[in-house]
Amino acid sequence: MGKKKSVYSILIAFLLLIVISSVSFFIYFNSKNDPVLSKERPVGLNLDCARMYNSPNTIKKYINDIHKGHGNYIMLHLSDNERFGIESKTLNQTTHNAKKVGNVYYNQKTHLAFLSKDQLKDLINYGKRKHVEVIPEIDLPGHAQAMLQLLSKVNPKLVKKVENSPQEMFYQRKATLSLSKQIIREYMSYLKHNDYFSIGADELAINGHDDDKAIMHYLNSMDTYINHHGLKMMAWNDSFRKYDLNRYHKNILINYWSLSGDVTDPGAYKDHVKNRATLPELNRDGFKTINCNSYFTYIVADPKNLTSQSYRYWRHELHNWNSKIWNEDHTKQLNNGKGHQNNIGVSLSFWGESPNPYSGSQFYKKSYPYVQYFFKRFKAY
């Protein structure tokens, strides 16, 4: 009888050990898969997948490099004027009507490659395993030429309602807001709770207080919609205007790339500087920003920018830059005032050219030294 009790005791202890181990593993696994941008200093990479097609394997290489460099996110710029780079039922760009070559899907009308939804989902999950958050960006309501061209084959009446120019939608109209929600809804279920989704909202024509109110309403409405689906929204700084800045939703995470928009026209430059919120103003008013300074951290897929001499010059410039320097190459404009702690991270950006001289894999090889040095300079932890 004593031996049986001993056996039962050992068996019960063994079962308890299994239960405790399982619970501990569950807690550990789920904590490791919490959205990284909600608990760490954001240090990441913005990758153009619209002007320059990047295959899933190439994107995974970037994810691996970010992980090794102690970064924590990659934003995939999936749409622009040149290409809508992701499968979309709304736009009738699907794997069912595409031409497949190897693992690459091509739109048979535009002959442009795009990622499938399954490939995007796989990339998001792969990033989670590497503790790198994959953030999809569908750029709206501007940079919309490729999207509008696809939509014109499906619903030309809707295009007439939303198209302000070949490259931009009327952000003042309900039809644009409804279409924007319909498009991004196709991808939100692939993300985990509190993950980020970027809507871009950059380089729009905004003139006067009526437009200021309209773009504010558009951004706030999109943010509410994205939040309702358990996600957080990211956008570029262009559309955040000084006028009534406090009425924008403060939970939107802002990628700050430029005050002027890098324009050369004196009139446009003066207008942008006068009306766009500066990074210190955003931080002071409670907005969190990621410093994506276009002078120091933008790399364009131009052979002139990717020589050994250019790389050495870039390293020298980056060495003299820090996240407090926010306004292009104005190194004396620092973010030291009230709320400066809201400037929470930094990002490197790779942008394609049009026409683009490199394939994604070719550009990856060219860009590798930039990735290595950037993440060596700015570690998330």
Sequence and secondary structure as in RCSB ss.txt:
>XXXX:A:sequence
MGKKKSVYSILIAFLLLIVISSVSFFIYFNSKNDPVLSKERPVGLNLDCARMYNSPNTIKKYINDIHKGHGNYIM
LHLSDNERFGIESKTLNQTTHNAKKVGNVYYNQKTHLAFLSKDQLKDLINYGKRKHVEVIPEIDLPGHAQAMLQL
LSKVNPKLVKKVENSPQEMFYQRKATLSLSKQIIREYMSYLKHNDYFSIGADELAINGHDDDKAIMHYLNSMDTY
INHHGLKMMAWNDSFRKYDLNRYHKNILINYWSLSGDVTDPGAYKDHVKNRATLPELNRDGFKTINCNSYFTYIV
ADPKNLTSQSYRYWRHELHNWNSKIWNEDHTKQLNNGKGHQNNIGVSLSFWGESPNPYSGSQFYKKSYPYVQYFF
KRFKAY
>XXXX:A:secstr
 HHHHHHHHHHHHHHHHHHHHHHHHHHHHHHHTS GGGTS  EEEEEE SSS   HHHHHHHHHHHHHTT  EEE
EE B SS B B BTTTTB STTEEEETTEEEETTT  EEB HHHHHHHHHHHHHTT EEEEEEEESBS HHHHHH
HHHH HHHHHHHEEETTEE TTSHHHHHHHHHHHHHHHTTS TT EEEEE  S    HHHHHHHHHHHHHHHHHH
HHHTT EEEEEGGG BSTTGGGS TT EEEE  SSTT   HHHHHHHHHHB  HHHHHHTT  EEE  HHHHEEE
S GGGGSHHHHHHHHHHHHT  TTB STT TT B  STTGGGEEEEEEEEE  SS  S HHHHHHHHHHHHHHHH
HHS   
